[in-house]
C-alpha cells in the first residue's frame, strides 16, 4: 500500500491527538464505565451505556489515527523547493473568468480542510497544480466546467497556517 504524504506539522497534530485520547480520554471513560457498572443493572444504566459508547467512539478514532500514523510518509516542507508548486506550497491563483484571487495550500489527504483552503495533493486541483510555475496559465476541468487560472504567487505554507 502506498503511503500517504503528510506535512511534519500535520503529523505532529495527529500524534498529539492520539496521545491525548489514549492517555487521558480513554482512561477517564474506562473509569467512568467501571463506576457506572457498580450502580446495578447495566441494561438500563444510562451512565454505563453512555460510557461504553464513548469508549467505542474513542477506540474507533484511535484506530483511525493509528492507521494515519502507520501509513504516512512525513514530509518536511521546508526542505522542498517552492519555485514550482509542490507539496506544502501555498498558491495564489487568479481566476481569469471572475478576476478573483484564490489562495490554496497543498497538503496531504488527512490534512485537507476546505474551510481553510487546504487541498489534497491527490485532489483534482491539487494534481493539476503540482509542477506549475509562477505566471503560468492553465485550465482545470471538473465535469463539464472549465476554469482558467493564472498563478500569481508560490510560497511555502506557513507553519501557523498548517
C-alpha positions as CSV (number, residue, x, y, z in Angstrom):
1,X,0.0,0.0,0.0
2,X,1.4,3.4,-1.0
3,X,2.0,5.8,1.9
4,X,0.0,9.0,2.2
5,X,2.1,12.2,2.3
6,X,1.6,14.4,5.3
7,X,3.4,17.5,6.5
8,X,5.5,17.2,9.6
9,X,3.1,19.7,11.2
10,X,0.0,17.7,10.4
11,X,1.8,14.5,11.6
12,X,2.6,16.2,14.9
13,X,-1.0,17.2,15.4
14,X,-2.2,13.7,14.8
15,X,0.3,12.3,17.2
16,X,-0.7,14.8,19.8
17,X,-4.4,13.9,19.4
18,X,-3.6,10.2,19.6
19,X,-1.6,10.6,22.7
20,X,-4.3,12.8,24.4
21,X,-7.1,10.4,23.6
22,X,-5.1,7.3,24.6
23,X,-3.5,8.7,27.8
24,X,-6.3,11.0,29.1
25,X,-9.7,10.5,27.5
26,X,-9.8,6.7,27.3
27,X,-8.7,6.1,30.9
28,X,-11.2,8.6,32.1
29,X,-14.1,6.8,30.3
30,X,-12.9,3.4,31.4
31,X,-13.0,4.6,35.0
32,X,-16.5,6.2,34.4
33,X,-17.7,2.9,33.0
34,X,-16.4,0.9,36.0
35,X,-18.1,3.4,38.4
36,X,-21.4,3.2,36.5
37,X,-21.3,-0.6,36.4
38,X,-21.4,-0.6,40.2
39,X,-24.8,1.1,40.1
40,X,-26.8,-2.0,39.2
41,X,-28.5,-3.4,36.1
42,X,-26.3,-2.4,33.2
43,X,-29.0,-2.8,30.6
44,X,-30.9,0.2,31.9
45,X,-28.0,2.1,33.3
46,X,-27.7,5.3,31.2
47,X,-24.3,6.2,32.6
48,X,-22.9,2.8,31.8
49,X,-24.4,2.8,28.3
50,X,-23.0,6.3,27.7
51,X,-19.5,5.5,28.9
52,X,-19.5,2.3,26.8
53,X,-20.5,4.3,23.7
54,X,-17.8,6.9,24.4
55,X,-15.1,4.2,24.7
56,X,-16.3,2.6,21.4
57,X,-16.1,6.0,19.7
58,X,-12.7,6.7,21.2
59,X,-11.4,3.3,20.1
60,X,-12.7,4.0,16.6
61,X,-10.9,7.3,16.4
62,X,-7.7,5.8,17.9
63,X,-7.8,3.1,15.2
64,X,-8.2,5.7,12.5
65,X,-5.3,7.9,13.9
66,X,-3.1,4.8,14.2
67,X,-3.8,4.0,10.6
68,X,-2.7,7.5,9.6
69,X,0.4,7.3,11.8
70,X,1.5,4.0,10.4
71,X,0.6,4.7,6.7
72,X,2.0,8.2,6.3
73,X,5.2,9.5,4.8
74,X,6.2,12.6,6.8
75,X,7.5,15.4,4.6
76,X,9.4,18.4,5.9
77,X,8.1,21.1,3.6
78,X,11.0,23.4,4.5
79,X,13.3,21.0,2.6
80,X,11.2,21.1,-0.6
81,X,11.9,23.9,-3.2
82,X,8.8,26.0,-3.9
83,X,9.9,27.7,-7.1
84,X,7.3,25.4,-8.7
85,X,4.2,24.3,-7.0
86,X,4.9,21.4,-4.8
87,X,3.6,19.5,-1.7
88,X,3.5,22.1,1.0
89,X,3.1,25.1,-1.3
90,X,0.7,28.0,-0.7
91,X,-0.5,29.2,-4.1
92,X,-2.3,32.4,-5.1
93,X,-4.3,32.0,-8.2
94,X,-6.2,34.5,-10.4
95,X,-9.5,33.2,-11.7
96,X,-9.3,34.5,-15.3
97,X,-13.1,34.4,-15.7
98,X,-14.0,36.3,-12.5
99,X,-10.8,38.2,-11.8
100,X,-10.9,36.9,-8.2
101,X,-7.8,35.8,-6.4
102,X,-7.9,32.4,-4.6
103,X,-5.3,31.0,-2.2
104,X,-4.8,27.3,-1.7
105,X,-2.4,25.2,0.4
106,X,-1.3,21.9,-1.0
107,X,-1.3,19.3,1.9
108,X,-1.8,15.6,2.4
109,X,-5.2,13.8,2.2
110,X,-5.5,13.6,6.0
111,X,-4.9,17.4,6.4
112,X,-7.4,18.8,3.9
113,X,-9.8,21.4,5.2
114,X,-11.9,23.3,2.6
115,X,-12.8,26.0,5.2
116,X,-9.1,26.8,5.4
117,X,-8.4,26.3,1.7
118,X,-6.2,23.3,2.4
119,X,-6.5,20.9,-0.6
120,X,-5.1,17.4,-1.0
121,X,-2.1,16.8,-3.3
122,X,-4.3,14.0,-4.7
123,X,-7.4,16.1,-5.4
124,X,-8.1,17.0,-9.0
125,X,-7.0,20.7,-8.4
126,X,-4.0,19.6,-6.3
127,X,-2.8,17.3,-9.1
128,X,-3.3,20.0,-11.7
129,X,-1.3,22.5,-9.7
130,X,1.8,20.3,-8.8
131,X,4.7,21.3,-11.0
132,X,3.2,24.6,-12.3
133,X,5.3,27.7,-12.3
134,X,4.8,31.4,-11.4
135,X,2.8,33.3,-14.0
136,X,1.7,30.1,-15.8
137,X,-1.8,30.0,-17.1
138,X,-3.7,26.7,-17.1
139,X,-7.1,25.2,-17.5
140,X,-8.7,23.0,-14.9
141,X,-11.8,20.8,-15.7
142,X,-14.4,19.5,-13.3
143,X,-17.1,17.5,-15.2
144,X,-18.2,19.9,-17.9
145,X,-16.9,23.0,-16.3
146,X,-13.6,24.6,-17.4
147,X,-11.8,27.0,-15.1
148,X,-8.9,29.1,-16.2
149,X,-6.3,30.3,-13.7
150,X,-3.0,32.2,-13.7
151,X,-0.5,31.5,-10.9
152,X,0.3,34.8,-9.1
153,X,2.3,33.6,-6.2
154,X,4.0,30.4,-4.9
155,X,5.5,30.1,-1.4
156,X,6.0,27.6,1.3
157,X,3.0,27.2,3.6
158,X,3.5,28.9,6.9
159,X,3.7,26.8,10.0
160,X,0.9,28.7,11.7
161,X,-1.4,28.1,8.8
162,X,-1.0,24.3,9.0
